[in-house]
């Protein structure tokens, strides 16, 4: 990250002990040179460890008694040599490319100056039903501003008495106004300029929607499967299927609710669909809306929406300066040009 501004999604990752290769790092940042310093934080013990990159890892960074993937398949993975501190099998640590000189333990908590701005960052880990939520906050955990979040699936169920996560640990932004402000400020557009516009964002070569509004009724793509029952309660039924992609065969669990269907693939929310009247998105588009109403709520007509087409697909807006089209939402209309279904879908390999 030398010479570039700190970006949490790129410059923060997870570290653990591979059962064969030893300490390893999963992080979005590519091309980290051998010998580069990596600062590790144990959010459970609130201790600081220091490591150096030993080179790229051929394979995935997995850890634990039931080896589980650290990070995701889009991350770059590296071997680590520990310089200070001790890691134990099963440990999951928060890792950054920020030098250890900008870390300190104060008030029994690790503090860091990740981007040189006040307030300092702090680190937290909480336990959910089958995994760990790891977070970095500006200020105090839960009451400050959450800068980064990742989920690590353990592969087994945790005792309910041990579970200590709150909604603040894992929830996404739900306010459309906050979403617009964050998206537009990143693009250099003032909040005042955006205040009377819809959710649609002009990304230059294409139109997109902020990722924070990609979901229905509190469920969002890539959330862990356990989130569904926590947010929506017990489903009417659960059906099973299967499929195949570049990652091989996979099982599909579909949770059926009166107004919603949620598909889960490899433990994560993969598709969210509704065709029930009155059900809608965080930016106000509802089943039953006319074509004109949908365009008004989007703020403008998507440029690739062909005249007479019965559906339109919109992708998530780029994040952290990476102009890559990712997940998408499909709006389908009937012959009278009224909205009959909304489907949010993950862009798997």
DOKE-150477 format. One record per atom (N, C-alpha, C, O): y, z, x; residue in three letters. Coordinates in steps of 0.02 Angstrom, whole numbers, plus 50000, padded with zeros to 5 digits. Atoms other than C-alpha are relative to their C-alpha. Layout:
<recs>
YZXALA/...
</recs>
This chain:
<recs>
499405000050041UNK/500005000050000UNK/500635000050042UNK/501185000750016UNK/499424999949956UNK/501124999350153UNK/500474994449981UNK/500284988649973UNK/499505005050015UNK/502754990650113UNK/500054998149928UNK/500454993849910UNK/499975001550071UNK/502434990249926UNK/500105006549961UNK/499935011949984UNK/499884994250042UNK/502945001849785UNK/499345002949975UNK/498864999249964UNK/500604996750024UNK/501655014649728UNK/499864998149928UNK/500314998449886UNK/500215001850067UNK/500685008949575UNK/499375003949984UNK/498855002750015UNK/500584995750013UNK/499505021949500UNK/499354996349986UNK/498834998250014UNK/500635003450017UNK/498245009649428UNK/499694996550059UNK/499084995450061UNK/500265003349940UNK/498085000949596UNK/499845004850056UNK/499355003850092UNK/500024995749941UNK/498305015349718UNK/499665006749990UNK/499665010850035UNK/500404993950013UNK/497285029249636UNK/499304997849979UNK/499224993149940UNK/500695001650016UNK/495395028749626UNK/499575006249999UNK/499825011849997UNK/500484994650001UNK/493825039349626UNK/499564999850063UNK/499414994450088UNK/500444999649943UNK/492745045349770UNK/499415004649984UNK/499485009449946UNK/500594995950009UNK/490995052649775UNK/499524998850057UNK/499704995550106UNK/500505000949948UNK/489405053149879UNK/499454995549975UNK/499084997549930UNK/500545004650016UNK/488255038149866UNK/499355003150025UNK/499335005850081UNK/500634996649980UNK/486435044449871UNK/499694997250064UNK/499285000650096UNK/500285003049939UNK/486035032750016UNK/500544998950053UNK/500445000650111UNK/499485002149952UNK/487675026850097UNK/500475005650020UNK/500815005050071UNK/499554994649984UNK/488635043250093UNK/500664999349962UNK/500684995849911UNK/499365000150036UNK/490475045650042UNK/500244992949988UNK/500214988750032UNK/499765006750018UNK/491215030649951UNK/500605000649954UNK/500725005849924UNK/499385000350038UNK/492805025449863UNK/499994993949955UNK/499794988549976UNK/499915005650048UNK/493095014649707UNK/500735000049979UNK/500975005049952UNK/499295000350012UNK/494885008849687UNK/500204992749988UNK/499874988250013UNK/499795006850014UNK/495834993549623UNK/500284996450061UNK/500234990350066UNK/499675003049942UNK/496724990749789UNK/499504996050043UNK/498984998650061UNK/500445004449962UNK/495954976149885UNK/500204999850073UNK/500785000850090UNK/499865001349930UNK/495804973250071UNK/500255005950039UNK/500655005050086UNK/499794994249961UNK/496054991050131UNK/499684999750069UNK/499074999150073UNK/500295000849933UNK/495824990250320UNK/499595006050022UNK/499725011650001UNK/500394994649970UNK/494535000350415UNK/500465004750038UNK/500905002450075UNK/499584995149967UNK/495315016350477UNK/500575002649958UNK/500905007449976UNK/499454997950043UNK/496575017850335UNK/499875007149972UNK/499305008749954UNK/500074993150024UNK/496905035850280UNK/499945000149924UNK/500294996449889UNK/500094999050071UNK/496315041150107UNK/500035007649987UNK/499675011450019UNK/499954992950017UNK/496825057950032UNK/499605001249936UNK/499684997749886UNK/500444998450056UNK/495565065849914UNK/500205006849972UNK/500385011450008UNK/499864993650034UNK/495885079549785UNK/499405001849957UNK/499174997849917UNK/500504997350046UNK/494545090149705UNK/500375003449943UNK/500655008849953UNK/499614997050055UNK/495325093449534UNK/499685006449972UNK/500015010249938UNK/500324993850023UNK/494045107149499UNK/500195005950044UNK/500415011150020UNK/499854994649954UNK/494305117549656UNK/500725000050025UNK/500945004650058UNK/499315000849978UNK/496095111349686UNK/500045000550077UNK/500435004450104UNK/500005000549928UNK/495725107349868UNK/500164992850022UNK/500044988149985UNK/499815006549971UNK/496345093049979UNK/499514998350055UNK/499365002450098UNK/500435002649948UNK/495155082650084UNK/500324993750029UNK/500724990449996UNK/499735005949967UNK/495565068850207UNK/499424995750025UNK/498944998350053UNK/500525004749978UNK/494515053350243UNK/500324993850028UNK/500934992750022UNK/499785006649977UNK/494645036450326UNK/499514994749977UNK/498914996049972UNK/500435005450022UNK/493985019850266UNK/499564997750058UNK/499814996150112UNK/500485002049949UNK/492415015450364UNK/499814992749994UNK/499464989950037UNK/500165007050010UNK/492284997850294UNK/499814998849927UNK/499745003649889UNK/500205001550069UNK/491804988850133UNK/499285002249986UNK/498865002450032UNK/500664998150022UNK/490284994650035UNK/499664994149967UNK/499954991149921UNK/500385005650030UNK/488984981449994UNK/499615002749940UNK/499065005149947UNK/500314997450061UNK/488584986149815UNK/500505004149961UNK/501105003149967UNK/499564995950041UNK/489284999049695UNK/500045007050028UNK/499585009450062UNK/499914993049982UNK/489965016349727UNK/499725004249943UNK/500035004749890UNK/500334995950051UNK/488775027549629UNK/499915007050028UNK/499895008050088UNK/500074993049979UNK/488565046449633UNK/499645003949947UNK/499585001749890UNK/500314995550047UNK/487645060749551UNK/499255000050001UNK/498944995550031UNK/500734999550004UNK/485865066349516UNK/499704994349960UNK/499164991849975UNK/500175006050037UNK/485775052449387UNK/500534994850020UNK/501044994349986UNK/499465004049971UNK/486725039549491UNK/500404996049949UNK/500124991749914UNK/499565003250048UNK/488205033749387UNK/500574996650038UNK/500804999150089UNK/499485003949968UNK/489525020849430UNK/500665003850001UNK/500875006549950UNK/499324997549995UNK/491185027249494UNK/500484994249987UNK/500374988750012UNK/499535005450016UNK/492665017249427UNK/499684994949954UNK/499284996749911UNK/500305005350039UNK/492225000449351UNK/499864994050044UNK/499994994150104UNK/500235005749961UNK/491574983549403UNK/500574995850029UNK/500454991450070UNK/499425003649972UNK/493334977049439UNK/500275003250063UNK/500695000350097UNK/499744996449943UNK/493614989849576UNK/499744997250066UNK/499204994250068UNK/500255001149932UNK/493494986849763UNK/499665006450023UNK/499885011950004UNK/500384994149979UNK/492254998549847UNK/499965000350076UNK/499884995250110UNK/499974998949928UNK/492295006050021UNK/499575006050019UNK/499485010649980UNK/500304994149970UNK/491305017850132UNK/500545004350031UNK/501055001850055UNK/499514995449972UNK/492225033350190UNK/499695004350055UNK/499105006050052UNK/500174994849951UNK/492145044650343UNK/500455005949986UNK/501065005349987UNK/499604994150012UNK/492705062350304UNK/500295002650066UNK/499955003050117UNK/499644997349942UNK/493995069350425UNK/500125007549992UNK/500045011350039UNK/499894993050016UNK/494415085850341UNK/499705001649932UNK/499774997849885UNK/500294997950063UNK/493465095250206UNK/499284998049993UNK/499004994450035UNK/500715001250013UNK/491725094350133UNK/499904997649929UNK/500175000449882UNK/500205002550066UNK/491025084249989UNK/499285001949987UNK/498875002150033UNK/500684998450019UNK/489475089149893UNK/499734994649954UNK/500114991449918UNK/500295004950046UNK/488255077749802UNK/500215001649928UNK/500165007449906UNK/499784999150069UNK/488895075349625UNK/500755001149992UNK/501015000749937UNK/499284999350004UNK/490715078549669UNK/500334993449979UNK/500124988150001UNK/499585005850018UNK/491965066649588UNK/500725002050016UNK/501005006549984UNK/499344998349976UNK/493645066949676UNK/500504994549983UNK/500324988649978UNK/499465004950009UNK/495315058549642UNK/500254998050069UNK/500405002350111UNK/499825002649934UNK/495785047449789UNK/500634995849996UNK/500734992149948UNK/499415004249996UNK/497435039749839UNK/500104997450071UNK/499805000050118UNK/499825002749935UNK/498135029349981UNK/500645003150027UNK/500935000750076UNK/499414996349978UNK/499595041549997UNK/499815004850056UNK/499315008350049UNK/500204995849943UNK/499575050750165UNK/499975007449982UNK/500345009749938UNK/500094992950016UNK/499015069050165UNK/500625004250013UNK/500675009749987UNK/499394996249987UNK/500705074550232UNK/500425000949938UNK/500865005349937UNK/499624999550062UNK/501385072050055UNK/499635004149948UNK/499805003949888UNK/500384995550044UNK/500125084349981UNK/500085007250024UNK/500175008550084UNK/499994992949983UNK/500175103349975UNK/499695003949942UNK/499685001549885UNK/500254995550052UNK/499365117649880UNK/500535005349988UNK/500705009250033UNK/499494995150019UNK/500675128049787UNK/499825002849932UNK/499674999249885UNK/500164996950064UNK/500355140649651UNK/499294998649978UNK/499164997749919UNK/500715001150013UNK/498465137949663UNK/499864993149971UNK/499344992049940UNK/500115006850025UNK/498675119649621UNK/500254995050052UNK/500774996050084UNK/499805005349955UNK/498745103849725UNK/500604996349971UNK/500604994449912UNK/499415003850019UNK/500455095449718UNK/500074994250048UNK/499874994650106UNK/499925005849958UNK/500885078249784UNK/500644996249983UNK/500864996149926UNK/499435004550010UNK/502385066849808UNK/499734992950006UNK/499804989750059UNK/500345006549997UNK/501485050749764UNK/500494994250006UNK/500354989350041UNK/499525005449996UNK/503035040049742UNK/500695002450022UNK/501194998850017UNK/499374997449976UNK/504385051249814UNK/500495002249947UNK/501075003649962UNK/499554998150055UNK/505105055649644UNK/499815006849972UNK/499245008949977UNK/500134993750035UNK/505275072049552UNK/499814998549928UNK/500034993549900UNK/500344994449969UNK/504335080449479UNK/499384997850039UNK/499164992150033UNK/500615001549962UNK/502825081349595UNK/499424998949952UNK/499435001149895UNK/500605001350040UNK/501135075549533UNK/499505005850008UNK/499475009150059UNK/500554995250000UNK/499695087149488UNK/499374996649975UNK/499404991049949UNK/500655003250011UNK/497835083949460UNK/499585004349955UNK/499585010549960UNK/500404996350048UNK/496635088649322UNK/499334996549988UNK/499294990449991UNK/500655002450022UNK/494805086749274UNK/499795004049940UNK/499885010149939UNK/500284996350057UNK/494045091149105UNK/499334997049982UNK/499164991450000UNK/500685001950019UNK/492305090249032UNK/499994997949926UNK/500255001349883UNK/500115002250069UNK/491865080248876UNK/499255000049987UNK/498875003050025UNK/500704999450021UNK/490195077748789UNK/499514997350052UNK/498985000250063UNK/500465003049953UNK/489425066348921UNK/500334997850065UNK/500054993850102UNK/499675002449940UNK/490685064349059UNK/500625004050018UNK/500765009249989UNK/499404996849973UNK/492265068849153UNK/500614995649987UNK/500584989549997UNK/499355003350003UNK/494065064149116UNK/500415002650058UNK/500545008650063UNK/499604998249942UNK/495095064049275UNK/500704997249991UNK/500784991449974UNK/499325002150014UNK/496995063249264UNK/500475002350055UNK/500365007250090UNK/499454998349955UNK/498575063349370UNK/500635000449957UNK/500754996049915UNK/499424998650042UNK/500185070349295UNK/500635000850042UNK/500605003550097UNK/499364998249972UNK/502015070549340UNK/500205006749968UNK/500315007049907UNK/499894993450028UNK/502375089049321UNK/499345003549988UNK/498855002350023UNK/500594996150014UNK/501105100749245UNK/499494996149957UNK/499694992349914UNK/500505003250042UNK/499445094649172UNK/500105001749926UNK/500265007449909UNK/499984999550073UNK/499465091948983UNK/500715000349972UNK/500834997749917UNK/499324999750025UNK/501325095548966UNK/500464995050034UNK/500994993350007UNK/499605005049965UNK/501995083249095UNK/499834993049975UNK/499524992149923UNK/500155007050017UNK/501895064249092UNK/499384997750037UNK/499334998250098UNK/500625002349969UNK/500165057249122UNK/500114993350034UNK/500334988550003UNK/499905006049961UNK/500225044249260UNK/499374995850007UNK/499414989750014UNK/500635003649986UNK/498395039649278UNK/499435003749966UNK/499435009849959UNK/500604997150032UNK/496725042349191UNK/499404995750015UNK/499434989650016UNK/500635003649994UNK/494925037849224UNK/499455004449970UNK/499525010549965UNK/500564996550031UNK/493275042549142UNK/499384998650042UNK/499244992950061UNK/500625000749963UNK/491645045749235UNK/499425002349956UNK/499385008249938UNK/500584998650042UNK/490045044849133UNK/499455003250043UNK/499265000550094UNK/500484996249960UNK/488765057649194UNK/499284997949987UNK/498864998650031UNK/500685002050015UNK/487215050949107UNK/499595005449965UNK/499005004549953UNK/500344994750037UNK/486775067249019UNK/500515003849959UNK/501115003449971UNK/499554996650046UNK/487495078248882UNK/500185006950027UNK/499755010550051UNK/499754993549978UNK/488555093348926UNK/499995005049943UNK/500085003249885UNK/499994994750050UNK/488455109948836UNK/500685000249965UNK/501204999749998UNK/499385000250039UNK/489745110648697UNK/500485005550022UNK/501095004550021UNK/499574994449980UNK/490395127448759UNK/500384998350064UNK/500905001350078UNK/499685001749937UNK/490845119348926UNK/500544994649992UNK/500944993450037UNK/499535005550011UNK/491855105148850UNK/500715002649990UNK/500835006849946UNK/499334997250003UNK/493705108048877UNK/500554994749998UNK/501134996350013UNK/499495005250003UNK/494605091348855UNK/500435000849938UNK/500195003249886UNK/499555000450057UNK/496105089648741UNK/500184992749989UNK/500044988550032UNK/499815006950014UNK/496785073948660UNK/500484997350053UNK/500474991350068UNK/499535002349949UNK/498145073348793UNK/499654997450062UNK/499944993550100UNK/500375002149941UNK/496805070748925UNK/499804992649997UNK/499764989350049UNK/500295006750004UNK/496185054148858UNK/500354995249953UNK/500224989249955UNK/499715004350051UNK/497275047548717UNK/500464994850031UNK/500774996050083UNK/499535005349980UNK/498245031248736UNK/500665001049963UNK/500695004949915UNK/499385000050038UNK/500045028648682UNK/499884997449930UNK/499544992349921UNK/500075002450069UNK/500115027048493UNK/500664997949970UNK/500674994949916UNK/499355001850027UNK/501975024648469UNK/500194992950019UNK/500224991450079UNK/499815006949985UNK/502475006448454UNK/500674999950037UNK/500774995650081UNK/499364999949966UNK/504245010948508UNK/499935001650074UNK/500264998550116UNK/500134998649930UNK/503605018748669UNK/499694994150035UNK/499864992650092UNK/500345005849971UNK/502495003748698UNK/500504994550016UNK/500494991750070UNK/499515005249988UNK/503934991648678UNK/500455001850059UNK/500594997650102UNK/499554997949947UNK/505045001848793UNK/499674999250068UNK/499984996550115UNK/500355000449936UNK/503745003048932UNK/499904992750020UNK/500024990850078UNK/500135007049984UNK/503284984648921UNK/500624996350019UNK/500624992550067UNK/499395003749987UNK/505054978248915UNK/500375002450063UNK/500664998550099UNK/499694997549939UNK/505704989749051UNK/499664997250061UNK/499994995650111UNK/500365002949944UNK/504324983249165UNK/500204992850012UNK/500164990250068UNK/499805007049995UNK/504944965649128UNK/500754999450012UNK/501014993850017UNK/499295000349987UNK/506764970549158UNK/500434999049939UNK/501014996949944UNK/499625000850062UNK/507294970148975UNK/500175006849974UNK/499745011249973UNK/499784993450022UNK/508294984648906UNK/499715001749932UNK/499544997349892UNK/500244997750065UNK/507724995148759UNK/500454997649944UNK/500214995949890UNK/499545002250051UNK/509284990348664UNK/499874992749981UNK/499924990949923UNK/500135007050014UNK/508864971848681UNK/499374999349958UNK/499304994549920UNK/500655000650032UNK/507124975248613UNK/499965003449933UNK/499485002449896UNK/500074995350055UNK/507504987348472UNK/499864996749933UNK/499564999849890UNK/500095003150065UNK/507494974648331UNK/499474994550002UNK/499444990449956UNK/500515005249995UNK/506034963948389UNK/499315002749982UNK/499225008849976UNK/500684998050016UNK/504184964048347UNK/499605001650062UNK/499875002450116UNK/500444997949946UNK/502674968148453UNK/499864994550051UNK/499684996050108UNK/500195005649957UNK/502424950748528UNK/500454999850062UNK/501065000650058UNK/499645000149937UNK/502924949448712UNK/499944993050031UNK/499404990250034UNK/499995006449964UNK/503434933448802UNK/499845001450073UNK/500255004250109UNK/500224998749931UNK/502454934248966UNK/500124994050045UNK/499824993550099UNK/499845005849959UNK/503164918049032UNK/499604993949980UNK/499854989549944UNK/500425005750016UNK/501714905849018UNK/499605000949936UNK/499304996149911UNK/500374998850062UNK/500934914048865UNK/500305006149965UNK/500695009849994UNK/499804994150038UNK/501234926948728UNK/499455005250003UNK/498865003650011UNK/500504994749995UNK/500374943748731UNK/500225006149960UNK/500785006349934UNK/499864993650033UNK/500284961148653UNK/499885005650050UNK/499405005250089UNK/500114994349954UNK/500464977748748UNK/499325003149989UNK/499105003849932UNK/500684997350006UNK/498764985448784UNK/499995006549961UNK/499485008249931UNK/499984993650035UNK/499335001948709UNK/499924999249924UNK/499775004149890UNK/500075001050072UNK/499294994148533UNK/499334996749984UNK/499224994849926UNK/500645003250011UNK/497544986848555UNK/499505005149974UNK/499135008250012UNK/500474995450030UNK/496554997348433UNK/500145001049926UNK/500644998649900UNK/499944998650072UNK/496295003248254UNK/499785007249988UNK/499275009450014UNK/500184993350021UNK/496295020748181UNK/499815004750058UNK/499355008650053UNK/500114995549943UNK/496365029348351UNK/499454997850047UNK/499345001150098UNK/500535002549957UNK/494935019148426UNK/500284994150040UNK/500604989750013UNK/499745005249956UNK/495335008048576UNK/499444997350044UNK/498955000750057UNK/500505003249957UNK/494364995948684UNK/499915004150064UNK/500395006950091UNK/500194996849936UNK/493465003448836UNK/500005007649996UNK/499895010950047UNK/500094992850006UNK/493485021148766UNK/499255001550003UNK/498854997449982UNK/500724998250001UNK/491835030448793UNK/499745000849929UNK/500125002449883UNK/500315000050066UNK/490615030048648UNK/500125006549962UNK/500195006449901UNK/499924993550033UNK/490845048548613UNK/500675000649962UNK/500735004649916UNK/499354999850032UNK/492655045248561UNK/499964998149927UNK/500355000649886UNK/500035002750068UNK/492115036348402UNK/499905005549948UNK/500295006149901UNK/500134994650048UNK/491365051248311UNK/500545005250001UNK/500715008249950UNK/499474995049995UNK/492725062648377UNK/500614997949960UNK/500945002149929UNK/499415002450034UNK/494085051648303UNK/499884998449926UNK/500314999649884UNK/500145002650067UNK/493235044848146UNK/499505004249960UNK/499425003149900UNK/500514996150035UNK/491885057548104UNK/499344996449999UNK/499244991450034UNK/500675002950004UNK/490095053548058UNK/500024993249966UNK/500334992549913UNK/499995006750030UNK/489805034948024UNK/499544999649939UNK/499105003749930UNK/500455001250057UNK/489015028247864UNK/499314998150025UNK/498815000049995UNK/500645002049969UNK/487665020547975UNK/500144997450070UNK/500714996050088UNK/499965003049933UNK/487305014448151UNK/499444994850005UNK/498864996449995UNK/500505005349990UNK/486434997848182UNK/499964998250073UNK/500424999750112UNK/500115001749931UNK/485734991048344UNK/499864992650009UNK/499564989449966UNK/500125007049983UNK/485704974048425UNK/499974999350076UNK/499925004350111UNK/500025001249928UNK/485694966148597UNK/500354993550016UNK/500494989549971UNK/499695006149978UNK/486494952348698UNK/499924999150074UNK/499585003150107UNK/500055001349928UNK/486674945048871UNK/500674997150025UNK/500974992849992UNK/499415002849968UNK/488144941648986UNK/499864999650075UNK/499285000050095UNK/500115000749929UNK/488414939749173UNK/499715006250032UNK/499425005950086UNK/500294993849975UNK/487894957749196UNK/499285001149978UNK/498995006249996UNK/500694999450023UNK/486194954649113UNK/499965002049926UNK/500465001749890UNK/500104998150070UNK/485454960548948UNK/500335006849987UNK/500375011150030UNK/499704993750019UNK/486334974348854UNK/499845001649927UNK/499724997149887UNK/500084997750069UNK/486104984648695UNK/500685000649967UNK/501185002250000UNK/499394999250039UNK/487414984848558UNK/499875005249945UNK/499415004549906UNK/500024995150054UNK/487675000148448UNK/500624998849956UNK/501184999149980UNK/499445001350046UNK/488744996348294UNK/500085005949953UNK/499625007549915UNK/499844994450044UNK/489565011048205UNK/500354997249938UNK/500874994049944UNK/499725002750063UNK/489905006848022UNK/500375005649963UNK/500095010949948UNK/499594995550041UNK/491315015547929UNK/500264996049940UNK/500244989949941UNK/499785003650060UNK/492035011347757UNK/500524994650014UNK/500524989549980UNK/499475004949987UNK/493525002047833UNK/499984997150070UNK/500434993550090UNK/499995001849929UNK/492984998848012UNK/499294999250026UNK/498835002650004UNK/500635000749962UNK/491554992748123UNK/500185000350074UNK/500654997050097UNK/499874999249929UNK/491474997648306UNK/499364998450039UNK/498855001650028UNK/500565001749957UNK/490304989448433UNK/500065003650067UNK/500615004050095UNK/500024996749935UNK/489794998948590UNK/499514996250045UNK/498944995050026UNK/500415003349950UNK/489114990148745UNK/500055003950065UNK/500605005350089UNK/500034996349937UNK/488564999548900UNK/500425006449998UNK/500755008250047UNK/499674993650007UNK/489295015748834UNK/500744999949986UNK/501055005249982UNK/499285000650011UNK/491045008948802UNK/500154995949937UNK/499764991549919UNK/499795003950059UNK/491965002548647UNK/500134992850021UNK/500534991650066UNK/499975007049980UNK/491784983648655UNK/500344995649948UNK/500624990449964UNK/499715004050054UNK/492394977348485UNK/500175004649942UNK/499795009149925UNK/499774996150057UNK/493374984648339UNK/500214995149946UNK/500664990949958UNK/499895005050052UNK/493394975048174UNK/500155003449933UNK/499845008349915UNK/499894997850068UNK/494134977748002UNK/500134993949956UNK/500444989149978UNK/499845005050051UNK/494194967047845UNK/500175003449934UNK/500145000349881UNK/499864996050060UNK/494684980847724UNK/500755000049984UNK/501165001050028UNK/499315000450023UNK/496284979247623UNK/500395006250017UNK/500165011850007UNK/499564994549983UNK/497714989947684UNK/499915002850070UNK/500355006350095UNK/500114997749932UNK/496954993547854UNK/500394995750048UNK/500414989650041UNK/499585004049956UNK/498074988447996UNK/500085002850069UNK/499775007750088UNK/499894998549930UNK/498704989448173UNK/500585004950009UNK/500935006649962UNK/499464995449983UNK/499905001248262UNK/500684996749993UNK/501195000149986UNK/499355003550007UNK/501254987648249UNK/500104997349930UNK/500534992949920UNK/499845001350070UNK/501124986248060UNK/499674994149967UNK/499794993049907UNK/500355005750031UNK/500034970748032UNK/499395002749962UNK/498975006149991UNK/500534997350042UNK/498854974547887UNK/499594994449967UNK/499844989049954UNK/500435004650039UNK/497384966047802UNK/500344998749932UNK/500575003449900UNK/499675001950062UNK/498094956647652UNK/500704997350010UNK/500994994349964UNK/499325002749987UNK/499754952247735UNK/499994992449997UNK/499494989250015UNK/499935007349998UNK/500364934547712UNK/500144997750071UNK/500345001750114UNK/499865002949934UNK/500554922947861UNK/500725001650020UNK/500855003450077UNK/499304998649985UNK/502444925147849UNK/500115007250020UNK/500505008750066UNK/499934992949984UNK/502294944047850UNK/499735001650070UNK/500025005650106UNK/500294998949934UNK/501174943748004UNK/500474997750055UNK/500595001250104UNK/499535002749950UNK/502394932748100UNK/500615004550006UNK/500865005750061UNK/499424995649999UNK/503834944148050UNK/499855006450038UNK/500275008750077UNK/500184993749966UNK/502914959648112UNK/499864998950074UNK/499975003450115UNK/500095001649930UNK/502434951048274UNK/500674998950035UNK/500745000150095UNK/499355001349972UNK/504254946448298UNK/500164992750009UNK/500744990750011UNK/499925007349994UNK/503974927748317UNK/499314996949991UNK/498805000349994UNK/500635003550006UNK/502634914648293UNK/499724998750070UNK/500074995850112UNK/500305001449935UNK/501434914048442UNK/500024992550016UNK/499874988449973UNK/499875007049983UNK/501774897848536UNK/499384995549996UNK/499444989549984UNK/500595004150003UNK/499954892148539UNK/499655000249932UNK/499074998349926UNK/500274999750068UNK/499684895148352UNK/500114993249968UNK/500664991549947UNK/499965006850026UNK/499304877748289UNK/500115000149924UNK/499825004249888UNK/499845000650072UNK/499984872748119UNK/499364998849961UNK/498984994249976UNK/500595000850042UNK/498634874847986UNK/499385003650024UNK/498885003949988UNK/500584996449973UNK/497444884848098UNK/499885006349960UNK/500345009649936UNK/500164994150040UNK/496524898848010UNK/499915006350043UNK/499735011650017UNK/500024994149958UNK/496544910548160UNK/500444999250061UNK/500624993650080UNK/499615000049938UNK/497554915448312UNK/499735005650045UNK/499575011050021UNK/500224995149951UNK/497014924548471UNK/500595002050044UNK/500964997650067UNK/499474997549955UNK/498214935448571UNK/499685004650052UNK/499255008750035UNK/500294996149947UNK/497824943448739UNK/500445006150016UNK/501015006649993UNK/499624994449977UNK/498374959748818UNK/500514997750052UNK/500394993050090UNK/499485001749950UNK/499964959148922UNK/499775002250070UNK/499385006850077UNK/500184998249931UNK/499804959649112UNK/500215007250015UNK/500705009749988UNK/499854993349979UNK/499784976749192UNK/500095000350076UNK/499774996750113UNK/499904998849929UNK/500424982649361UNK/500154993650038UNK/499964992950096UNK/499805006149965UNK/501124965449401UNK/499454994950008UNK/499574989750038UNK/500555004749994UNK/499424956949389UNK/499994995749937UNK/499854998249882UNK/499945004550057UNK/499604941749276UNK/499324997149983UNK/499194991249993UNK/500685002050017UNK/497814941249216UNK/499905001349925UNK/500035006949902UNK/500134999150071UNK/497364938449034UNK/499335003649992UNK/498825001550019UNK/500594995850005UNK/496114951748983UNK/499725000249929UNK/499504995049904UNK/500284999350068UNK/495574958448812UNK/500434996349950UNK/500994994249965UNK/499635004050049UNK/496104949748652UNK/499885002549930UNK/499395006049916UNK/500074998550070UNK/496364951748466UNK/500024993449961UNK/500404988949978UNK/500035006050042UNK/495924938648334UNK/500205001849929UNK/499935006349898UNK/499794999550070UNK/496834937248167UNK/499724994049963UNK/499844988349983UNK/500285005550041UNK/495914927048034UNK/500315000049931UNK/500445005349902UNK/499675000850064UNK/496684920147875UNK/499554996149952UNK/499144992149974UNK/500385003850049UNK/495944913647712UNK/500394993749980UNK/500914992250009UNK/499685006350020UNK/496394897447623UNK/500695000949970UNK/501084996149969UNK/499344998750028UNK/497904905647541UNK/500475002950053UNK/501035005150037UNK/499604997749943UNK/498554910747713UNK/500165007449997UNK/500725009650013UNK/499954992849997UNK/498254929247693UNK/499505002750051UNK/498964999950059UNK/500414997249946UNK/497534939947832UNK/499375003349971UNK/499425007649927UNK/500634997350027UNK/495694943847800UNK/499605004050052UNK/499155007750032UNK/500354995949951UNK/495094951347966UNK/500415000650064UNK/500794996150082UNK/499694998649935UNK/495714958948128UNK/499445002350046UNK/499065006850028UNK/500544998149953UNK/494554960048279UNK/500295000650071UNK/500554995850099UNK/499824998949930UNK/494974967848447UNK/499364999650042UNK/498865002850025UNK/500615001149961UNK/493724962448581UNK/500135000650074UNK/500654998350100UNK/499964999249928UNK/493424966948762UNK/499804993550035UNK/499354990050012UNK/500155005949961UNK/493394953048890UNK/499495001750054UNK/499675003050112UNK/500534998449951UNK/491714956448973UNK/499844993850042UNK/500044988250024UNK/500195005849957UNK/491004945449113UNK/499604994949962UNK/499414989849990UNK/
</recs>
